[in-house]
Amino acid sequence: MTSPRMRMVAAAARTTPGRLGVIAVVLVALALLFGLTSAVGLQARSDALGDLVTSSEPLAVAAQDVYRSLSDADATAASAFLEGGVEPAALRERYQADIAQAGSALAAAAGAASTSEEAGRSVAELSTYLPVYTGLVETARVNNRAGLPVGAAYLREASGLMRDRLLPAARQLYESETGRLAATEDRATPVPFVEVLLGLVALGCLVVAQVFVRRRTNRVLNVGLLAATAASGLVLLWVLVAAVAVSVNVGQARERGSAQVQQLATARIAALEARGDETLTLVVRGSGQSYEQHYQEVSARLGGDAGLLRQARDSVEDPAVRTLVEQAMAQQGQWQVAHEEIRKRDDSGSYNEAVDLAIGDTGAAPAFSALEKSLADAIALSTQRFDDEVGAARSALAWSVVGVLLLTVLAVGGAAWGVWQRLKEYR
């Protein structure tokens, strides 16, 4: 049974003043809901872009640095071992720099351990076995300087630890962080379905309200409602423009930045693995068939018509990066020719000549170094492209939340004031 109070409210709502009051409440509520939802959505985009710059992308780079540094340390340790006796200072410094960089990058990547169980396991694995690896390399180095053959066994054990424990953990960490980076990119570019729906409803209700007020009051224009309509329309336009701009910039950041970096980093790490195999085949002297076989597998994956380098070259849009990748392809071909000559001489019994070709100033070493540098430069350039595009996306959102909130205040105030002006006429 309806209470007297409810009947009074229902009766009042059937009058023109009552209907105007209901219209005012609905318009104010819709304008407020639409504006706040839009502001929250824009803030979420801005936060996601901030995470890309301050967290996701730096952690992905740190994970990549762990992987690359460890791979290079393994290849460099083997190259230094081939020198015999006291290794060249340049190789020793490069190995130490790789280990230091791996440790520093690992410390940076450890920040992901608190948010990802998988990343935490990888960090723990790396932290546990990296000191063991460096200890084995130092033991191999001491024995090699003393001319003891057991040094090769220690280096082989160190390399086995690197390939069986450290590199798989580094790869898992890298994949985890690149997945997190992709998820953050997606979080920055959602389609604003809710905002658009609320905006269209709010604009539709404002138009209907103006038609109702004009018919009941014979007033052609209502400044307050027109201001509310204009403000709500601007909010909707702002949301759409911001969504499109951010989507375009983040899409470019992904295509010309993060996705490109991932391809190039994969190729670079494959090259480092192949270099380690090449030198270790010579280190173990006569029992390195498994290393040579792995070298051929990795080399085929790196080069060739369907290799990583060609895939990267074909997918790159930036001319400068494409030029670097093409240089890397040519350098990989030179390296392959030098490797074939190394194997020919080693297999024919000319071991010292094979070693000279592997680590000397001519042959495999300079070709590999040039290849690695070209890929490193391409990665650095692609990373800069990523930063530039994300920076442009953040600029597109500058002052957007403040602007939308101010327009929301105008829409709410305009709707309330416009209806109130008509309500006063019934007093």
N, C-alpha and C positions, 0 to 999 in steps of 0.2 A: 504494500500500500504506500502511495506517494505521500511524503510529509508535506505540510503546508509551506515550509521553506522552499522545498524543491519546486512546488507548484508556482510559487512566486518568481523563482529564478526562470522557470520555463516561460511564464507569461511575459516577463521582462524581455526575454530573448526574442519574443515574437514582435516586439516593437522595433522601430527604426533605431532609436538610441541603443537598445539592447543589442541589436545586430551589429551596430558599429563598434560597441564594446568588445563583442566576441571577435570581430575582424581585427581590432587592434591587438588583442591578446595573441591571436594566431599569427599575425604578421610579425610581431615582435619576437615570438618564440621561434618562428622559422628563420628569420634573419639572424637571430643569435645563434641558433643551432648550426646554420649553414656557415656563418663566419667562423665560429669556434672550430668546427670540423675542418674547415679549410686551413686555418692557422695551425692546427695540430698536424695535419697532413704535410704541410710545407715544412714544419719544424722537424718532422720525422725524416723527410728527404734531406734536410740540411744536416741532421745528426748523422745520417748514413754516409753522406759525403765527407763529413768530418772524420768518421771512422776510417774511411778509405785512405785519407791522407795521414792520419796519426796512428792508426793501428793495423788495419788489414794489409795494406800495401807494404808498409815497412816490415811487418812480420813475414810476409811472403818473400820479400827480398832477403831478409835474414835467413830464412830457411833455405833459399836458393844458395846463399853464400856458404852455409854450412856444407851443403852437398858439393858445391864446386870446389871449395877449399880442401875438403877431404880428398876428393878425386885428384886434385892437382898435387897435394902432398904425397899421395901414394906414387903418382907418376914421377914426381921430382926425386923422391927417395930412391927409386929404382935407377933413375938416370945418374944420380950422384954415386950410387954403389958401383956402377959400371966404370967410373973413373979410376977406381982402385986407389988404395992408400988414402991420402988426404984429399977429400973431394974439393972441387972448386968452390971458392967463397960465394960466388953468385948462386950456385945451386943450394948451398947450405942456407943462405939467407932467404931464398925463395921458399924452401921447406919450412923454415922457422916462421916466416910470415904467414904461410898457409895455416899452420897449426894455431898461430895467434889469432888469425882472422876467424878460423873455425870456432875457437873458444869464445871470441867476442860475439860472433853471430849467434852462437848457441845460447849465450847469456841473454841476448835480445829476444831470441825465439822462446826462451823459457817463460816469457810473459803469456804465451798461449797455453801453457800447461794448466793454468787455473781455470780456463774456460773450455778446454777440450781434453777429454780423457785420453784419446788417441795421441794427441800431441804430447801430453804428459808422459806417456809410455816411451815415445820416441826420444824425448829429451833425457829421460832417465837412462835409457839404453846408451845414448851417445855420451852422457856424462860418465857412465861407468866404464866404458871400453876405450874411450879416447886416451886416457893415461896409459892403459895397457899397451895400446898400439904404439905410442911414442916411446915407451920403454923397450919394446921389441926392436924398433928401428934404431934406437941408440945402442942396443946390444949388438945388432948387426953391424953398425957403423964401427964400433970399437974392434970387433973381430976382423972386419975388412981392413981397417988400418994396420992391424997386426999381421995381415996376410993369411988369416986362418979361414979355411973353406967353410967352416961352420957358420960364418956370417951370412952366407947365401940362404942357409936354412932358416935363420932367424928372420931375414927379410921376407922370405916366402911365407913364414907363419904370420908376420905382420900384415902382409898383403892379403892373406886369407882372412884374417880378422877384419880387415877393412872391408872386404867384399862380402863377407858372410854376415857381419854384424853392423858395422858402422854405416856403410852406404845404404843398405836396406832401411835402417832406421832414419837416415837423413832423407831418403826418398819418401818414406811415409810421412815425415814431418812436412816436407815440401808439398806433397799432395794434399795434406790436411789444410795447410795454410792457403794454398791456391784455391781450394774448395771454399774456404771461408771468405776469401777475397771475392769470388764469384757470387756468393750469397749476399755479401754486402752491396755489390753492384746491383743485384736484383732488388735489394731493399731500397735502393735510392731511386728506382725507376718503376714504381707501381702505377698502374692505370688508375686515375682518380675517379672510380665509378661512383663512390658514395658522395663525394663532393659535387660532382656534376649532377647527380640525381637530386640532391638537396637544393642545388642552385636553380635547377629548372623548376622544381616545385615552388620554391620561394618566388621566383620571377612570375610564374603562372598565377600564384595567389595574389601577388601585388597587382597584376594586370586586372584580374577579376575584381579585386577590391576597388580599383579606380573606376571600373565600369559601373559597379554597384553605387559608389558614392556619386558619380556623375548623374546617374538616373534618378537617384533619390533627392539630390540637392540642386540639380540643374546647373552645377558648376563644371565647366569644361576642364579646368586644370586644378590639380591639387599639388602644390609645390612640395609638401612633405612626402607624399607618396611617390612623386616623380623622383625626388632626391633618393628615396629608399630604393626605388627600382634601378636608378643609375648606379648607385653604390653596390647593390647586389650583382648587377651585370658586370661591373668592373672586377668584383671579387672572382666571379666565375671566369672571366677572361684572364685574370691574373693567374688563377690556378691552372688553366689550360695552357697558357703560354709557358709558365714555369715548368709544367710537366713535360711539354714537348722539348723545351730547351735542355732540360736536365737529361731526358732520355737520349737526345741526339749527342750531347757531350759525353755522357757515360758510355753510350754505344761506341763512339769514336775512341774513347779511352780503352775500351775492351778490345776493339779490333786492332787499333794501332798501338796499343800499349800492353795490357796484361796478357792477352791471348798470344800476341806476337812474342812477348818476352818468354812466355812458357815454351813456345816452339824453339826459340833460339837457345834458351837455357838447356833444353833437352839435347839439342845438337851439340852444344858446347861440352856438356857432361859426357856425351858419347865419345867425343874426340879425346877427352881426358882419359876415359877408360881404355880406349884403343892405344893411347900413348903408353899407359901403364903396362898393358899386355905386351907391347912391342919391346919395351926395355926388360921386362921380367923374363921374356923368352930367352934373352941373352944372359941374364943374371944366372939362371938355373942351368945353363950350358948342357944341352943334350936331352933335357927332360922337360922342356917347356912346350910340348905339343898342345897341351890344354890352353895355354896362354895364346899361342898362335891361332888356334881354332877360334877362340873367343875374339881375338883381334879381327879375324876375317868376318865373323858374324856382325860385330859392331861396325866395322868399316863398311860393310854392305848396307847396314841400316842407316849409316850416316850419308853415304854418297849414292850414286846410281840414279836412274831415272825416277825411281819412287822413293828416294832417300829423304832423310830429314832436312837436308840442306835445300834440295829442290822443292820440297813441300813448303818450306819457309819462304823461299824466293817467290814461288807462285802465289802465295797468300799475302805477301807484303804489298801495301799500297804506297808507302813512303819511298820516294825515289832514292833518298840518301841511304836508307836501311837496305833497300834492294841492292844497291851498289856494293855495300859491305858484304852482303850474303853472297853475291856473285864472286867477289874476291875470295871469300872463304871456299867456295866451290872449286875455284881454280887452284887454290893452295892445297886443298884436300887431294886433288888430282896429282899435284907435285909430290905430296907426302906419300901417296900410294906407290908412285914410281920408285921413290927412294926406298920404301919398305921392301918392295920386290927385290931390289938390288941387295938390301941387307940380308934377306933370306937366302938369296943365291950365294952370297959369299960365305955366310955362316954354314950353310948346308954343304959347301964345298971344302970346308975346313979352314977358311980364312977368317977365323974368329976375330982377331984384332982389327982387321979391315972392316968387318961388319959392325964392331963397336964404334969405330971412328965414324962410320956413316950414320950411326944411330944418334950419337951425342956430339959430333963434331960441328964445326962451323958451316959445313956444307952437308946436304943430305936431309935426313928426316927431321932433325931438331929445328932448324930454321923454318922449314915448311910448316911443322906443327905449331911453332910459336906464332907465325904469321896468321895461321888459321884461327888460333885461339884468340889473338888480339882482334881480328876482324869481327868475330862473334861477340867478344866483350864490348867492342865499340857499338855494335848493332844493338846489344841489350841496353847499354847506357842510353842510346838515342831513343829507343822505344820506351824506356822508363821515363825519360823526359817528356815524351809525347803524352804518356799517361798522366803525368803530373799537370801538364798544361791543360788537358781536356777536363780533368777534375776541377782544376782551378777555375776554368771558364764556367763549369756547372755551378760551382759555389757562387760565382759572381752573379749568375742568373737568379739566384735566390736571395741576393743581398737585400735586406730591408723588407723582404716579402712578408714575413710574419707581422712586423709592425704595421706595414701598409694595409694588410688584410684586416687587422684588428681595428685600425682607424676607420676603414671603410665600413666595417661591421657596426661600429658605434654610430656612424652616420646613417646606415640603413635602419638600425633600431630606432634612433632618435627621429628620423624622418617619418617612419611608419607611425610611431606613437603621436608625433606632433601633427601629422596630416589628418589622422582620424580625430584627434582631440579638437582641432579647429572646427570640424563639422559637428562634433558632440556639443560644443558650446552654444551652437545655434538653437538647441532644443531646451535650453534653460529658460 
